[in-house]
């Protein structure tokens, strides 16, 4: 199945919107407190120390900026890089839930990392094959 550049851009934007929705709550100490509270209602979480919150905020801020960048500029190369970063995130999420027996809530995030990682990775490959066959 081949994909057009427009459809691939839509996949990149959809992944970015998902990232924006799911990580914006981690970007500030105040929103993180709310996210931590609600996730803790699903699965008990330990209290976070200030250093943990700072790292959550730093990572949340970076992902929010990365998401805005891809929404405004959904170029194929950004989709490829996002697919690679999703593979890394998925790896650490799986390590966390399998090896460390962490919160099963992470399976939700891992499923979407896998989905968008495959869509963006395969989409990029398909788009390149499509462009090669036209040349």
C-alpha positions as CSV (number, residue, x, y, z in Angstrom):
1,X,0.0,0.0,0.0
2,X,1.4,3.4,-1.0
3,X,0.8,6.6,0.7
4,X,0.6,10.1,-0.6
5,X,2.5,13.0,0.8
6,X,-0.7,14.6,2.0
7,X,-1.9,11.5,3.8
8,X,1.5,11.1,5.4
9,X,1.4,14.7,6.6
10,X,-2.0,13.9,8.2
11,X,-0.5,10.9,10.0
12,X,2.4,13.1,11.3
13,X,-0.1,15.8,12.5
14,X,-2.4,13.2,14.1
15,X,0.6,11.8,16.1
16,X,1.6,15.3,17.1
17,X,-2.0,16.1,18.3
18,X,-2.0,12.9,20.3
19,X,1.4,13.9,21.9
20,X,0.1,17.4,22.6
21,X,-3.0,16.1,24.4
22,X,-1.3,13.4,26.4
23,X,1.8,15.3,27.4
24,X,0.7,18.9,27.9
25,X,-0.3,17.9,31.5
26,X,3.3,17.1,32.3
27,X,4.7,20.4,31.1
28,X,4.1,22.4,34.3
29,X,4.2,21.6,38.0
30,X,0.5,22.6,38.4
31,X,-0.8,20.5,35.5
32,X,1.5,17.6,36.5
33,X,-0.1,17.6,40.0
34,X,-3.5,17.1,38.4
35,X,-2.3,14.4,36.0
36,X,-0.5,12.6,38.9
37,X,-3.7,12.8,41.0
38,X,-5.9,11.3,38.3
39,X,-3.5,8.6,37.2
40,X,-3.1,7.8,40.9
41,X,-6.9,7.2,41.0
42,X,-6.5,4.5,38.4
43,X,-3.3,3.0,39.8
44,X,-1.6,4.0,43.0
45,X,1.5,6.1,42.4
46,X,4.1,7.1,44.9
47,X,4.5,10.8,45.8
48,X,6.9,12.6,43.5
49,X,9.9,14.5,44.9
50,X,10.6,17.9,43.4
51,X,13.4,16.5,41.3
52,X,11.0,13.9,39.7
53,X,8.5,16.7,39.0
54,X,11.2,18.8,37.4
55,X,12.2,16.0,35.0
56,X,8.6,15.3,34.1
57,X,8.1,19.1,33.4
58,X,11.3,19.2,31.3
59,X,10.3,16.2,29.2
60,X,6.7,17.4,28.9
61,X,7.8,20.8,27.7
62,X,10.1,19.3,25.1
63,X,7.3,17.0,23.8
64,X,4.8,19.9,23.6
65,X,7.3,22.0,21.6
66,X,8.1,19.0,19.3
67,X,4.3,18.5,18.8
68,X,3.7,22.1,17.9
69,X,6.6,22.0,15.5
70,X,5.2,18.9,13.7
71,X,1.7,20.4,13.5
72,X,3.0,23.5,11.8
73,X,5.5,21.7,9.7
74,X,4.6,18.0,9.1
75,X,7.4,17.2,6.7
76,X,8.3,13.5,6.0
77,X,11.7,13.7,7.7
78,X,10.0,14.9,10.9
79,X,7.7,11.9,10.7
80,X,10.7,9.6,10.4
81,X,12.5,11.2,13.3
82,X,9.3,11.0,15.3
83,X,9.0,7.3,14.5
84,X,12.5,6.7,15.8
85,X,11.8,8.6,19.0
86,X,8.6,6.6,19.5
87,X,10.6,3.4,19.2
88,X,12.9,4.6,21.9
89,X,9.9,5.7,24.1
90,X,8.2,2.4,23.5
91,X,11.4,0.5,24.5
92,X,11.6,2.3,27.8
93,X,7.8,2.0,28.5
94,X,8.0,-1.7,27.9
95,X,11.1,-2.0,30.1
96,X,9.2,-0.1,32.8
97,X,6.0,-2.3,32.8
98,X,7.7,-5.6,32.2
99,X,11.1,-5.5,33.9
100,X,10.3,-3.1,36.7
101,X,6.6,-4.1,37.1
102,X,5.6,-0.5,36.8
103,X,2.1,1.0,36.5
104,X,-0.1,-0.8,34.0
105,X,-1.4,2.6,33.0
106,X,1.8,2.8,30.8
107,X,0.4,0.1,28.5
108,X,-2.1,2.7,27.2
109,X,0.8,5.1,26.3
110,X,2.8,2.2,24.9
111,X,0.0,1.1,22.6
112,X,-0.2,4.6,21.0
113,X,3.6,4.8,20.7
114,X,3.6,1.5,18.8
115,X,0.7,2.6,16.6
116,X,2.1,6.0,15.6
117,X,5.6,4.6,15.4
118,X,4.5,2.0,12.9
119,X,2.3,4.4,10.9
120,X,5.0,7.0,10.7
121,X,7.8,4.6,10.0
122,X,5.9,2.5,7.4
123,X,4.4,5.7,5.9
124,X,7.8,7.3,5.5
125,X,9.2,4.1,3.8
126,X,6.1,3.9,1.6
127,X,6.3,7.5,0.6
128,X,10.0,7.1,-0.3
129,X,9.2,4.0,-2.4
130,X,6.4,5.9,-4.1
131,X,8.7,8.8,-5.0
132,X,11.4,6.4,-6.3
133,X,8.9,4.7,-8.6
134,X,7.9,8.1,-10.0
135,X,11.5,9.2,-10.7
